[in-house]
Each structure stands twice: as C-alpha cells, then as structure tokens.
Amino acid sequence: MIYKNLFSVAVLHDYFSDNTNYIPEIDQFVGLIPDPATQALIKQYRLKLYTKPGRLFLSTPERAPSQTFLPQSNVTFRFFLEIRNPVFYHFTDLQSLSGIAYPRFYVTGNNTALTTGNYQHKITDVFRISQVRDVQTSFFLQRSPLNTSLEVQGLTPAPTLTYDAALNKISFDTTPETYTDNQAFEVRYEIAPPWPTTTLGLVEIGVDGSSISYDQSYTLSWARKSQNWSYYIVAPDTVSAANLAITNGVSDPAWAFANTVETTSGDVFQRLKNTFPAAKIFNITSVNPLPYQKQAKAGLKLQQSGETIINNLPNPAPENEGVGILNIYS
C-alpha cells in the first residue's frame, strides 16, 4: 500500500541557526507528541506518524488514486508541544506568549507558519431546576473554572449568576415563571486543559478529507532571548581593571562591552572568592542585551594590555542568566 504525506510540522529556532534549515539539536529540547484523540485517529484511519530531526510527518495510505481512509469531512490532529529540557525556557524569547495561559498553534488560511492563540478547554455541567424555588438558588460545579465567564444554556431569560469561589458554586434567581420544575439546563465553563506537565502548548493541524492537499509543510518558529552578558574574570592580584577588555573583531557596536570593573561583592563574587581566595575578581558587562546562540560569537575576545589571551569567548550558558566565568588566574 502506498503512503503519501499529509503534512509535516518543523520546529525551528534561531538559537541554533540563523537560517530556516531543520535543526537536529532541537529534538533535545522540544518535540511534538500526538494527544490521545490523535493517537486514536492515527489508528482508526491507518495513518503513519514518523519523525526526522526537528520535524514530524503524518502520512496516509491510498486505497486508490486520491482515495484515503479519512472521512469526507474536516479532521483535526493535535500534538502536545513537549519541553524535553527546561533550558529551552532560558534561551527562548516567550514574549509572543505573554498573557496566554495555554498556547495554541494552528493553521490560518494558506499560511505555512503556525499562528499563536489561546487554547480553551471547556466542559459542561448539567443541572435541573428544583421544585423549591428561591431568589438565590445554589448549584455546585463539578470542576473549578479558570474564570467567571460561565455560559448558561436552556433557560429563558438567561439568569444572572453569582459565583462563590470558596464553595465552587453558582447562584441565581430560579423564580421566573418561564422556568419549570425539573427543567434541565447546562452551565459551560473553561477549565485547565488536561495536558502533561511538560507541555508548553498544543499544535493543531486540520485536514479536509473531502479535498486533500498532500505534502503541506508547516513551521513553528522560535526566537532566541536577548539579555546583557556579564563575564566575571578570575585573575592574579597583579592585574588591574585598566588592563582588561572584551573586544569584538569587527568593531560591531551592538556587541560592545563596558569598561572593566573590579567587583568585591555579590553572590558570584563570593563563590569565586571562596574557590580562589588570593585572586581578584573583575566584571565586564555588555552595553546592550545580546542574543543567546549555540555557536560562540566569532571574534569576541578577552584582551590584557592589548594582547588577546582568550579568543572566541564561550557564550554564557542560558541557564546562568547571562553570566559567564573566565579564569586567567592559573
């Protein structure tokens, strides 16, 4: 049986590369995992899910040319965006997710880049109007809502609700004559989605089974985070601040560093001083926020009295929040 690709989703990140090539290293930090409903769809419609570095593919068998086992309707496939290494959060700019509690990444129009939105997981509780009516009749919800935007369906006029968070209940006037004894109504509200704890968000890809376009390629792109880089230099006590400087080979003002200062306090100073009690501790901080990147910045060097003593300085580890240690003491 011949399989054809329905779509692929690539996760890109300019921390690893400035271009749009697929990045093998990204798999160490983030991946796409089908949710339970999608796992069931894959089994039901005889689909195949496979991955390559930084990329996921979903393919379908053809029973005959342009005929698959998919229904003649829209089918949505959902994948958890799984964070495999929390360092991802340190080198990734997440400003695009500001104010979004549960991110959703989905297709809009003919765009190949996924759009970011807010995922809403709503449930419905069913209640009945009791024979005993009151201007404030209470009904206890099954789950705790994320917010107070509760929707009531099945009652006319729609009641005005009050919500008691401590008791997780709603109350409203059940005396209107248009309500009948034992009348069923629904309360719909949003709750936290049942995602695994390692999930950052949900990727949604829709397929129209009545008119399939094969080999659709989608991308989910991330940008690296920028912050000031701050190097601490462990040096012999004969060295002075005026002798040390960090320069870049192309005199790029974006990568300029401030003058060197000798530091005598702070957590980093104390840890280094405990290890090297006879050493001096200096600090050189970038003038501007600098982007995290996997590869060292070419040409960035530590100089002493104009002579290069460390070439191509190592980048500060993202999890160290921009702090790097350079040892010229020994």
N, C-alpha and C positions, 0 to 999 in steps of 0.2 A: 504494500500500500504506500502510495506516495504522500509525503508530508510537505506542506507549504507553510512558510512563516506567516502568521497573522500579524504579529508586531514584535518589536523589540523595545526595551527601555534601557538607556545607558545613563549611568550616574557619572557626572563629570565634576571636576574640582580643580580650580586653578592653583591650589596649594601644591599640587603635584606637577602641573604642566600649564603653560600659558596658551596652549592650543586646544583643539577640540578632539584630540585623539583619545581613544579609550584607554583607561588607566588601570593597569593590573593592580597597583598598590591599594586602590580604593577599596578592594574587597576585604582588606584587613580591618577597615574601619566601618563600613556600611554595606548593607546588602538588601535585596528585595526578597521577601518571603510571602507566598500566597496565603491569604487568610482562609479559615475553614470553608467558607462558602465557595471560594475559588478552587480550593482543592477538590471539592465535590464536583464542580463544573468540569474540571480537567478530566476527572474520572468518567463522568457521565457522557461527555462528548468526545472521548478518546483523544484528547489533546496531549501534546508533549511539551514539557517545560524543561528548558536547559539553559545553562549559563556559560558565558565566556568572561574573561576578566573585565569587570566593571560593566557587564551587560547581561540582560536577561532576554530570552526569546520564548515565545509561545507559538507553537505550530499546530496545524490541524490536518488530519488525513482527508484526501479527496476520494469520495466514493465513485465519482465520475467527474469529468471536467466541470469546474465551478460548482460542484456539489459537495457539501460537507455534512457532518452530523449536527452542526449547530442549528438551533431553531430559527425560523424565519422572523426574527424579532431582535430587538436590542438586548445584548448580553453585556453585563459589566463585570470586569475582572478586577479584583482588589488585591493589593500587595502591601504588607507591612514594610515600612522603611525601618529596617533594624539597625541600630547602632551597635556595632560589634566591639568597638573600642572607644571609651568615653573621651579619649584625647581628641576625637573628632570635634567635640564641642569647643575645645580650646583654640583650634586653628580655623574654625569656620565662622564666617560672618552670618549671624542669625537675625539681623535686623529685619529681614523680609518677613520673619515670623512674629514680629512684635505685635502683641495683642491677640494672637491666635493661639488658643489653648490646645486645640487638636488639629494640626495642619492636614490639609488635603491637597494632593497634587493631581490635577486632572487635565483632560484634553479640552481645548476650546477651539471650535472651528477647524481650520486646516493647519493650525499651529503645530509644529513638531516639539516646541518647548512647552513643557507642562506648566499650567497656571497654578498659582498657590491660592488656597482659600481655607475656610474654616469648616471642619467636618462636624456635623451634628448627628448625634445618636439619640433618637427619641423612642420612647416607649409609651404604651397606652394602658392605663388602669380603667377598669370598668366598674361602675357603681350603679346603685339603684336608689331612687327617691323613696324614702321610708314613709310609712303611714303617719308617723309622728313628725309634723312639720314645725319648723322654727325659723325665726329670722336669722339665726346663726347656727346652722346645722353643720356638723363636722364630718369630714371623710379623711381617713388616714391613707397616705400614699404608700405604695409598695417600696419605692426607692427614693433616695434623696435627690431632688432636682439640682442641676447646676445653676439655675437661675429661676427667677419668679415669672418667667414668660410661659405660663401654663394655658393650654387651649382646652376649652370645654366644647364638646360636640354632642348634639342630641337634645339640647334644652333651648326652648324659646320662651321668653327672651334669654339671651346668654347671661348667666349670673356674673356678678362682680365678686371676685374671690379675694379672700384674705388668707395669707399663708403664714403658718406658725412653724418656723424652722426648728425650734426646740423639740416640738412634738411631731414634726414632719406631717402636718395635716393642713387641709384646706377647709375653709368655712364659707358658707354663703346662705342667702335667704332662700328657703325652699317653699315659701308660702304662696308664690304666684299660682293662680288658678289654672294656668296653662300646663303646669306640671301635674302629672298623675301619679297615684300610688304605684310603687314598684316599677316606675319608668326607668329604663336603662339610659345611662349617659356615659360618655368617655372623657377622661382627662389625659391629655397628651403633654409630655414634657421631656426636656432634654436631660440626659444623664451622662456621666463619664463613659466613654466607649470601653468595651472590654478588651483592650489591647494589652499585649505583653508589655512588661515593664521596660524593655529595651527599645520600644517603638517610639520613633520621633514623629511619624505621620503615616498617612495612607495614600498610596498611589492607585488611582482609578483609571482604567482604560476601557472604553466602550467599543463594542464591535456590533455592527448591524448585520445580522445573519442573513438578511434578505438581499444585501448588496455588499459583499465583502470586498474590501480593498486590501490586497495582500502586501506584505513587506512594509508595513508602516513603522517608521523609526521615530521614537520619541526620546527626548533628553530631559534629565533633571539635573540642573547645573547649580553648583555651589561656588561661592566666592570665599576667598581666604580673608581672615580677620587681620586688621592692622592695629598695632599699638606701639608705643615707644619701646625701643630696645635699650636695655640697660646692662652694660657689661661691668662686672666687678673684676679688677685686676689684682692678683696676689703678687706682690713684688718685694725685692730686697729693700731693707731700710735705707739703702744708699740712693734709691730712685726718688725723684721729686715729680710732682704733678706736671710741672712745666715740660718735662722730658717725654711725656706720653701723649699719644694722639691716635685716634682712629681716622683713617682716610679711605676714600674710595678711588679706584684707579682712573675713573673718567670724570672726576670732579662733579658728580651729579648732585645738585643742591638738595634733591629730595632725600638723599642718603647722607646728609651732613650730620656730624656729631658735635655736641657741645664740648667746651673745654673740660679737661680732666680735673677732677677734684679729689682730694684725699678725704675719705669718709672715716668717721670714728664712732658711728652709732648705727643702730638698726639691726633687724634680725639677720640679714645676710652677712653684715659685718661681723656680728657676734659669732655666727657659725664658722666663718672663715678664720677669725682670730683665735677661736678655740683650737682649730687644727694647725694654724701657723702663727703661734704667739709672737714670734720675732719679726713677722712680715708687716709691711704696710699694705693697706687696702685702699685702692683707688676706684673711682667710678667714672664711667663715660657713658652718657645717655644720648640717644638720637634726638635731633632737634624736632623732627616730625614723627608721627606714627609711621611705622614701616610694616609692610605686609609679610606675614608668615609665608615661608616657602620651603619646599622639601630640599631643594638644592641650595648650597651655600651661595651667597652673593659674590660673584666673581669680582676680584679686585679690592674687596673690603679687607683692610689690613691694620694691624696694630704696629705702630712705629715708636721707637725710642730714640730720641735725639735725631730724627730724620731717617733712621735706619729701620727697615722692616724686620721685625722679629717674629711676627706671626702673619702669614699670608692667607688670604681667603678664610676669614674668621668663620668658625662654626656658628650656625644660627642658634639663637636661644631656643631651647625646647619649648614648644607651645604650652605644655602643662606647667612650665615655670613662669608663665605670665610675663614673657619678655626679658627675663633675667638670664644672663649668661655669665659663666665664670672663665676667666683666662688666668693661667698660672705661669708666671715667669720667675717665680721665686726659686725653683730648683731646676 
